[in-house]
Amino acid sequence: MDTAWTDKAAFAGAIPAGFDETDLLVANCLAAAIEGDIGACYDLGVAYSTGSHGVGCDLVEAHKWFNLAAVG
């Protein structure tokens, strides 16, 4: 993974006040899933099924990501 995406200094002026850096998990997982990372697909399924890391609970979206992880 490109360290620029996880480097806090690179986002110094871009992250709004009160933003929880764990919310970046979904963005990082989406980028990794596009590259074929099965673990990222699973993590997205967990995030959407529990409504955590800045996303709302969406069981249809969670099902999609769990299926993509299972197929992989």
Rosetta silent file (secondary structure, phi, psi, omega in degrees, C-alpha in Angstrom):
SEQUENCE: MDTAWTDKAAFAGAIPAGFDETDLLVANCLAAAIEGDIGACYDLGVAYSTGSHGVGCDLVEAHKWFNLAAVG
SCORE:     score description
SCORE:     0.000 S_00000001
   1 L     0.000  142.225  178.879    0.000    0.000    0.000 S_00000001
   2 L   -67.798  125.017 -177.441    1.206    3.486   -0.792 S_00000001
   3 H   -68.436  -17.331  178.159    2.359    5.144    2.428 S_00000001
   4 H   -61.217  -30.324 -179.609    1.081    8.508    1.201 S_00000001
   5 H   -73.942  -24.126 -177.041   -2.449    7.333    2.007 S_00000001
   6 L  -107.935   -1.541 -178.598   -1.577    6.554    5.619 S_00000001
   7 L   -80.954  114.033 -178.228    0.836    9.415    6.302 S_00000001
   8 H   -60.017  -36.770 -178.021   -0.866   11.879    8.685 S_00000001
   9 H   -62.577  -33.074 -179.820    1.414   14.728    7.594 S_00000001
  10 H   -66.250  -24.358 -178.241    0.185   14.385    4.006 S_00000001
  11 H  -105.774   12.482 -171.789   -3.360   15.084    5.218 S_00000001
  12 L   -48.488  -46.762 -178.531   -2.466   17.831    7.719 S_00000001
  13 L   -95.178   -6.895 -173.235   -4.683   20.508    6.165 S_00000001
  14 L   -94.410  -21.145 -176.881   -7.199   18.212    4.528 S_00000001
  15 L   -89.354  122.496 -179.369   -8.698   16.439    7.539 S_00000001
  16 L   -67.893  155.171  178.571  -11.500   18.421    9.177 S_00000001
  17 L   -59.881  140.504  179.295  -11.467   19.009   12.929 S_00000001
  18 L    83.291    1.331  179.834  -13.086   16.186   14.861 S_00000001
  19 L   -77.034  128.009  179.056  -12.416   13.659   12.119 S_00000001
  20 L   -87.085  123.978 -176.037  -11.543   10.261   13.550 S_00000001
  21 H   -65.312  -15.424  175.001   -8.645    8.722   11.646 S_00000001
  22 H   -68.777  -17.816  176.404  -10.258    5.273   11.994 S_00000001
  23 H   -65.686  -19.140  178.064  -12.785    6.561    9.451 S_00000001
  24 H   -71.447  -13.324 -179.798   -9.999    6.214    6.884 S_00000001
  25 H   -55.217  -45.505 -177.645  -10.301    2.427    7.202 S_00000001
  26 H   -63.960  -44.296  178.925  -13.142    2.336    4.690 S_00000001
  27 H   -62.661  -43.617  179.101  -11.277    4.492    2.162 S_00000001
  28 H   -65.577  -40.285  179.493   -8.135    2.395    2.545 S_00000001
  29 H   -67.753  -38.609  177.111  -10.115   -0.843    2.270 S_00000001
  30 H   -61.541  -43.473  178.794  -11.936    0.342   -0.850 S_00000001
  31 H   -63.241  -42.458 -179.457   -8.612    1.162   -2.487 S_00000001
  32 H   -69.371  -37.577  179.737   -7.176   -2.220   -1.487 S_00000001
  33 H   -63.780  -37.509  177.226  -10.309   -4.095   -2.600 S_00000001
  34 H   -60.831  -33.165  179.316  -10.011   -2.531   -6.053 S_00000001
  35 L   -82.793   -1.696  175.965   -6.509   -4.001   -6.190 S_00000001
  36 L    97.593   15.618  179.578   -7.905   -7.442   -5.298 S_00000001
  37 L   -77.233  109.820 -177.227   -7.192   -7.607   -1.559 S_00000001
  38 H   -66.702  -37.447  178.038   -9.632  -10.224   -0.221 S_00000001
  39 H   -61.109  -35.934  178.055   -8.991   -9.216    3.393 S_00000001
  40 H   -66.711  -38.174  176.950  -10.060   -5.675    2.551 S_00000001
  41 H   -61.294  -44.621  178.419  -13.319   -7.003    1.099 S_00000001
  42 H   -61.838  -45.489  179.612  -13.960   -8.874    4.336 S_00000001
  43 H   -60.488  -37.796  176.287  -13.123   -5.791    6.425 S_00000001
  44 H   -65.409  -39.091  175.793  -15.602   -3.753    4.372 S_00000001
  45 H   -59.902  -43.021  178.275  -18.235   -6.411    5.023 S_00000001
  46 H   -64.700  -45.840 -179.112  -17.596   -6.119    8.747 S_00000001
  47 H   -59.662  -47.276 -178.385  -17.696   -2.304    8.667 S_00000001
  48 H   -71.745  -31.354 -179.590  -20.986   -2.199    6.767 S_00000001
  49 H   -75.406  -24.690 -179.850  -22.608   -4.987    8.813 S_00000001
  50 H  -104.143  -10.440 -177.765  -21.799   -3.267   12.102 S_00000001
  51 L    67.790   41.229 -177.605  -22.153    0.345   10.975 S_00000001
  52 L  -112.688  172.881  176.122  -18.651    1.211   12.127 S_00000001
  53 L    57.917   39.145  172.678  -15.717    3.294   10.877 S_00000001
  54 L    86.443    2.625  176.263  -17.825    6.123    9.570 S_00000001
  55 L  -113.441  150.980  176.757  -20.330    4.130    7.510 S_00000001
  56 L   -78.121  161.616  176.964  -23.923    3.406    8.347 S_00000001
  57 L   -68.528  119.911 -179.384  -25.213   -0.105    8.842 S_00000001
  58 L  -140.302   97.445 -173.533  -26.078   -1.400    5.362 S_00000001
  59 H   -69.951  -27.037  176.385  -26.652   -5.150    5.279 S_00000001
  60 H   -68.588  -46.251  178.068  -27.007   -5.291    1.496 S_00000001
  61 H   -63.443  -40.952  178.153  -23.618   -3.603    1.051 S_00000001
  62 H   -60.902  -44.730  179.752  -22.141   -5.859    3.752 S_00000001
  63 H   -59.730  -41.705  178.360  -23.488   -8.944    1.961 S_00000001
  64 H   -58.289  -48.698 -176.761  -21.886   -7.783   -1.289 S_00000001
  65 H   -69.291  -36.573  176.488  -18.463   -7.402    0.320 S_00000001
  66 H   -65.626  -38.712  177.161  -18.678  -10.702    2.213 S_00000001
  67 H   -64.194  -42.533  178.328  -19.605  -12.444   -1.062 S_00000001
  68 H   -63.767  -36.942  177.323  -16.672  -10.866   -2.890 S_00000001
  69 H   -66.470  -40.844 -179.161  -14.358  -11.994   -0.083 S_00000001
  70 H   -66.697  -38.639 -179.973  -15.762  -15.532   -0.243 S_00000001
  71 H   -67.298  -35.234 -178.128  -15.374  -15.749   -4.013 S_00000001
  72 L   -72.018    0.000    0.000  -11.789  -14.570   -3.782 S_00000001
